[in-house]
Amino acid sequence: METYAIAATAISLLVPYVAKGAEEFIKTAGKDGYEKTKALFATLKARWEGNDEAKSTLANFEKNPERHEQPLKSILEDELAADPNFKAELSRQVSDIGPYIEVIQKMKNADDVVGVKADEMNRGAVKVNQEIDGAKHVKGAEIKRIG
């Protein structure tokens, strides 16, 4: 996996983790997803203990993930590019977590809407939030096989 993809995926997993809190995150990603994402966060925290800029950015990210997402991603990309062992470890952790898909659809009127359509989902989590004023034939998720 490319450096930018690892960083982007890691950060996209961490945003809901720090924004939602443990109980809410477990509802969407499951206990296993929560534990693995928690371990990913702990890896970054331990890695950056001696790096004031990264440590400060991570602390700010915890308080306001949307605002500090890009700076944290930039620091992570630099770290991954500089250390192939760290890149391999983070790539493994990100792959282990599995996909986390969150779909938000806000519509006034809708017809034949599907939030997520998949043939198979072996791991990960899907959350669909649909806010529709008037609708016909709406499905939050259509998955043929899970697990």
KANOR-V547173 format. One record per helix or strand. SS is the DSSP state (@ for helix, = for strand). FROM is the first residue (numbers start at 1). TO is the last residue. If there is no record, write none. Layout:
# KANOR-V547173
SS/FROM/TO, SS/FROM/TO
This chain:
# KANOR-V547173
@/3/20, @/22/47, @/52/63, @/65/82, @/84/97, =/100/121, =/125/146
